[in-house]
Amino acid sequence: MKKNPPNTVADDVVVTLNYTVKVDGDTVDSSEGSDPIEFIQGKGMLIGGMERALYGLAAGEHKQFRVAPADGYGDEDPDAIAEVPRGEFPPEIPLEPGVELLLKDEDGDEMEAHIVSVGEDTVTLDFNHPLAGKELDFSVEVLALRWATPEELDHGHVH
């Protein structure tokens, strides 16, 4: 027996969503001009504050909401800023503030960082998420809802 289509955003529902995220009035991410996002609600695929704000919305509904840092990318961690000797960088990497880097730690795990400043002997890297410590203003539109398939639930993502 087939389930009726979901009426609102709930756990195990595939949500198709258009969104715009702003910080201090500036757009930092948006689906505008590209495909909407699809995700399985309740599986931690979104930041917690966004996921919680979507519960109960129906297809066709719009909503605006703010997500505090604690419910988004967390507060900025001063311990996530490191001074690295300038000589450890290959010459092809432009050593300029704002440059984003993908680095590997001793275990081979990838970490993202951006250059904060460049000194004569050291480069200051920030390993915080770029949106850490920021209030995020979302504008969303739910485009479609459907139940996730057993295979999607098993794999943990939309097919």
N, C-alpha and C positions, 0 to 999 in steps of 0.2 A: 504494500500500500504506500502510495506516495504522500509525502508531507505537503501540506499547503505551503505556498511560498511565504517567507517571513514578512511580517508587516512592518517591523521596526528593527533597528540595529540591536543585536543580541549576540551572546556567545555562539560561536560556530557558524555565524552568518558571513558570507562573502560580501563585502561592502565595496561598491565602486563609487569613488569619491573625487570630486574636484576640490582643490584647497589652495589657499594662499596663506603664507605665514609672514608676519611683519614683526620687526623689532624697532621700537621707537619710530614707527611710521614708515620705515623702509622695508620693502619686500626682500626677504632673504631666501624664500623658496616658494614655488608655485607650480601647479600643474597646468596653468594657463599656457596655451600654445603647444602643449604636448598631450599625451594620453593621460586620462585620469589614473589614479592609483587603485589597485585592488588588493585587499588583504582579508585575512580571516580575523574577525573580531574576537577579542578575548585571548589571543595567543601571544600577546606581548610584542607584536610586530610594530607597534607605534609607541611613542612615549606615553607614559601612564596617564598624564593629564589630558591628552588628546583622546585616548581610548575611552576614558571615563566620560568625557563630554559627549561622545557620540551615542551612547546607549539611549535607546528609545526614539531615535530619529527615524522618520519614514522616508522612503524614496521620494525625491522632489523637495524635501525640506532643506532650508538654509539655516545656518547657525553661526554666530560669532561668539568667540569665547577667548579668555586669556588663561594661559598656563604659566604658573609660577615656576621659577628655576627648580625647586625641589620636585616638581611633578614633570619637569622637562628633562634638561640635560644636566641638572645638578648645579650646585654652586661652584664657583671657580675654586680650585684647589691650589693654594700657593706652593705646595710641594710638587706640583706637576710642571713646574718651571725649572729648567736646567741650563747650566752653563756648560758648553761643550767646546773643547779646544778647536780653533779654526782649522788646524791641520787635519782633523778627522774627516773633513768634507772633501769629496772628489772635486776637481777643478770645474767639472761641467755643471755643478749645482750653483745657480746664482745666489749669492749670499746677500739677500736684500730683505728688509722687513716685509712681512706679509706672505712670503713664499711658503707654500704648503709642501710638506715632505711626507713620504711614506717610508718609515724606517723599520728595521728589524732588531729585536732585542737578542740577548744571548741565546735564547731558546728558539729563535727563528720566528717568533710571533710578530706580526705586523702592528705598528703603532703609527698613528697620525700625529703630526706636530706642525706648528708653523713658526717661522722665524719672527721673533719679537724685535731683536736688535742685533747689530753686528759691531763688535769691538775690534781692536787691533789684534788681540790674541784669542778672543772667545766669541762664540755665537750663542745668544740666548734663545732657547726653544721653549715653546709653550705646548704641553701635551694635553691641555684641557680641550674639550670639544669647543669649537668656535662659538656655539650658542650657550655654553655654560654660563650661569649667572645672569642670564637674560630672561625677561618676561616675554613670552611669545603670544602674539595676537593672531588668532586663527579666524579665517572665514572659510566655511565649508559648505558644499552642496552634495547631498547624497543623491547619486544618480540611479543606482540599482541595488537590489538586495536579492540574495539567493542563499539557500543552504549550502554549506561546503559539502563536497562529496566525501565518502569514507576515505578515499585515496588521498584527497587534499588534507584531511585531518590527520591521517597517518604520516604524511610527508611534512606537514606543518607549513605549507604554503599553497597559494592558488595555482591551479594548472590552467 
